[in-house]
Amino acid sequence: MSPKPRHPHQLVVVGTDTDVGKTVISALLVQGLGAHYWKPVQCGDLEIGGDTGRVANLCGLSAEQQQQRLL
């Protein structure tokens, strides 16, 4: 029997279009699981934090729960 992986579980939320609910579902998962949120690539209104800012506001995330985007 192989040993258990030592990395945390990861969930990926994927949608093929705009306004299909990815951000809302992500916020519910983060809040319900007490998880961290990471969106590696964002576009849109980055002055207010984009989707990461929206999820943080919906969930009341701490700075350490918000992972930095790559782009």
C-alpha positions in Angstrom: 0.0 0.0 0.0 1.4 3.4 -0.9 1.8 6.1 1.7 -0.8 8.9 1.9 0.2 12.1 0.1 1.4 14.9 2.4 -0.1 17.8 0.4 -3.5 19.3 1.2 -6.5 18.5 -0.8 -7.2 20.8 -3.7 -10.4 21.7 -5.5 -10.6 23.4 -8.8 -13.7 25.4 -9.9 -13.9 25.6 -13.7 -16.5 27.2 -16.0 -16.5 27.8 -19.7 -18.1 31.2 -19.7 -18.4 34.5 -17.9 -21.1 35.0 -15.2 -21.8 31.2 -14.7 -21.2 31.4 -10.9 -17.5 30.3 -10.5 -16.8 33.1 -8.0 -19.9 32.5 -5.9 -19.3 28.8 -5.8 -15.7 29.4 -4.9 -16.7 31.7 -2.1 -19.2 29.1 -0.7 -16.5 26.4 -0.8 -13.9 28.6 0.9 -16.3 29.6 3.6 -17.8 26.2 4.1 -14.4 24.4 4.2 -12.4 27.1 5.9 -10.1 26.9 2.9 -7.6 29.2 1.1 -8.5 30.9 -2.2 -6.2 31.2 -5.1 -7.0 32.5 -8.6 -3.7 32.4 -10.6 -4.8 34.6 -13.5 -7.4 37.4 -13.2 -8.7 40.1 -15.5 -11.3 42.7 -15.0 -11.3 45.4 -12.4 -8.1 44.7 -10.5 -8.3 48.0 -8.6 -10.9 46.4 -6.3 -9.1 43.1 -6.3 -11.0 41.3 -9.0 -12.6 38.0 -8.2 -10.1 37.4 -5.3 -11.3 40.7 -3.7 -14.9 39.7 -4.2 -14.4 36.3 -2.6 -12.4 37.9 0.2 -15.3 40.3 0.9 -17.9 37.6 0.7 -16.1 35.3 3.1 -14.2 37.7 5.3 -10.9 36.1 4.4 -7.7 37.0 6.2 -4.7 38.1 4.2 -3.0 34.7 4.7 -6.0 32.9 3.2 -5.8 35.0 0.0 -3.1 33.7 -2.2 -1.4 36.0 -4.7 -2.2 35.8 -8.4 0.5 35.0 -10.9 -0.8 37.5 -13.5 
